[in-house]
Amino acid sequence: EAEVAQSPRYKITEKSQAVAFWCDPISGHATLYWYRQILGQGPELLVQFQDESVVDDSQLPKDRFSAERLKGVDSTLKIQPAELGDSAMYLCASSLGGPGEQFFGPGTRLTVL
Amino acid sequence: AQSVSQHNHHVILSEAASLELGCNYSYGGTVNLFWYVQYPGQHLQLLLKYFSGDPLVKGIKGFEAEFIKSKFSFNLRKPSVQWSDTAEYFCAVNAGNNRKLIWGLGTSLAVNP
């Protein structure tokens, strides 16, 4: 069964350092999403790609966060510099497009010390 | 702004008890509705979805949900829970032309054997 892959699964870093997360969506899925999930809350959309184009990054803190999907396949989310408040689970999801089902990866648990 | 409200943040049940988790949304037009589940240590996965047609939808593992348009609700039900249903449950709504999923805060369900 096809799955969304994410790495690393866990990341511990010190504040002011740079971190990067990687996501490989299900093959053929044009839409890719990055979410942040804080414990006890639902996922919050950070950025949405349609192929290689950003279609929604309204909730992405652009002063420190960046995301790219250069070839319209895998994607990288970067934080520089990391802050204590960035500690959370970062989820990647993909879908064929439209309002259909999103398929989630296992997430990257980020701890900023 | 569109929002999703899940009434119960923590629910504790004994095995064989019936379950109903409430979900209400704020949007007056056409909606697509989802329930996702996150089992301990696993990634988010789709439990069931409603796009159109029969307002009573059936999902995996014996779960069902009823869309009541007049009440803006999409409550999740299961007649008899099992210990393996222990998980976090999220209601999500995709409304109108906005392709963004709006998530509830989630309900943590613990089923005692």
Contacts between the chains, C-beta under 8 A, distances in Angstrom:
chain1	res1	chain2	res2	distance
A	4	B	43	7.9
A	40	B	9	7.9
A	40	B	105	7.1
A	40	B	106	7.4
A	41	B	105	5.4
A	41	B	106	6.9
A	42	B	4	7.7
A	42	B	90	5.4
A	42	B	92	7.4
A	42	B	103	3.2
A	42	B	104	5.5
A	42	B	105	5.4
A	42	B	106	5.4
A	43	B	44	7.5
A	43	B	90	7.6
A	43	B	101	8.0
A	43	B	103	5.3
A	44	B	103	7.5
A	45	B	100	5.7
A	45	B	101	7.1
A	48	B	99	7.3
A	48	B	100	7.1
A	55	B	99	7.5
A	56	B	99	7.7
A	56	B	100	6.1
A	91	B	43	7.8
A	91	B	44	7.1
A	93	B	44	7.8
A	98	B	99	7.0
A	99	B	32	4.5
A	99	B	51	7.5
A	99	B	94	4.4
A	99	B	99	6.3
A	101	B	34	7.5
A	101	B	46	5.1
A	101	B	49	6.5
A	102	B	46	7.9
A	102	B	101	6.8
A	104	B	36	8.0
A	104	B	43	4.7
A	104	B	44	4.1
A	104	B	45	7.0
A	105	B	43	6.1
A	106	B	42	7.7
A	106	B	43	4.7
A	107	B	43	6.5
